[in-house]
């Protein structure tokens, strides 16, 4: 059967064909992903089409990550691929804050801008290929363009960071803390939930410092004033009817206030808390915020209030000057803390970070061995905690549906970084469904069960 296009269809096709096309590469953390979504939302509203291929686009935008040398290498590779396939490339993101290295390798780029420079990116696109906007067409949904699946979205509540951790150059790339008004965050979250988002992943560089720069200034939300404060925002987000997951939460004392919200089911019983180490001497050299020496006691108190609490954290081994004794402190701490989700990185020198000069570099083979021992110790902890879930019935949000088994996540699992629940079901399930699953088998990171 052959379909015949009507004159209106032909006209629409002509307009679509004439619309400038953008190919986009987004690298780095979820905060950078939110930046990418904002840029794409702006361009889509102006009539730009999105292309899946570089060679079919009028211009390519690469949002880079510049935190580690390995991330820089990945960014430069992505830029090189875009230049080879298209040649008309705009670079933005963290690596763009120090453009010399990019320009040295790729001098013919159309533009290089730093992170959060939305207007500069859009201006560069306009210069490269002017928009062909049709004001009579509704080009974007109310929630904007999203790069995540429809059922979850990242919600960025602030930019920048006031901390000066010795291993980190984020403040020099993204600046100091700038918090969004609470009402703006809540309006965005409400739009997302109305559009079908089932899980809001709250992100920033330092989520628990939210509002510090504005002295927790209130803003008008619906019929009341809401302060730009970590607890207040979490409480209001918990009223929207979606899962609320808190990421990048530094262990400041006021984090204690949020634990009862988790026990009440208002926000997910999950804390992504990048602790980085456990040895007081290493933490001092790292210049980490918060009183982490008493962190074990706090974690015990949190679990008394909210027994289902899952804590995710990341740690660095092989920090400059790290001794065998300091590493053993970390190893003993991780065994005692019994954290549910843990990642480990061997220290990687970052250009411009003061940590590079704090002590003798740890040899690569020692860093590798410490990482192996750390992850082996954590695997024992993880497996024990996972096996305790066998026989229980837990809610699972479905991410992907296969021929016989779906893949989803429990309340203890953030997308892409934590474990997976493999779900067998006798009835059809769809991405975004939240189903009850009886756990039948456990591995160190993943669970297997049957939808009931």
Helices and strands as residue ranges (DSSP letters): H 7-18, E 21-26, H 30-45, E 49-51, G 54-56, E 59-64, H 69-85, E 89-93, G 94-98, H 100-105, E 111-112, H 118-128, E 152-156, E 158-159, H 170-174, E 178-179, H 182-194, E 199-203, G 207-209, G 212-214, E 218-221, E 224-227, H 230-237, E 243-246, G 253-255, H 256-263, E 270-272, H 280-286, G 292-294, H 295-305, E 310-317, H 324-337, E 341-346, G 354-357, H 364-387, E 393-401, E 405-409, E 421-424, E 434-442, E 447-451
